[in-house]
């Protein structure tokens, strides 16, 4: 299993607008292809204005296939255009991670497109 850990840093004062845009246009489409995320969080301390979400995949091939299907969806493409126009996000960090041997097991949601 691999985890896709993503952090998006927003321009100060624009995180709420980014959450609204993402929640309305992106999240409903994403979960159709990727399933529910492991977590979706907003920073309270540390690097403020940061949005963090983690997605689980069986392996790298599973991630690649699911994200390729997502990328072809017209609703997702619309979100990408609107997200770029909005300009709320100023930085993105993506880390692919594997769990430590002693980590609790996480099962994936299987009712996807």
CORNORFEN-V7016 format. One record per run of one state. SS is the DSSP state (A for helix, B for strand, O for the rest). FROM is the first residue (numbers start at 1). TO is the last residue. If there is no record, write none. Layout:
ss->SS from->FROM to->TO
ss->SS from->FROM to->TO
This chain:
ss->O from->1 to->1
ss->B from->2 to->10
ss->O from->11 to->14
ss->A from->15 to->34
ss->O from->35 to->38
ss->B from->39 to->42
ss->O from->43 to->49
ss->B from->50 to->57
ss->O from->58 to->59
ss->A from->60 to->72
ss->O from->73 to->73
ss->A from->74 to->86
ss->O from->87 to->88
ss->B from->89 to->98
ss->O from->99 to->113
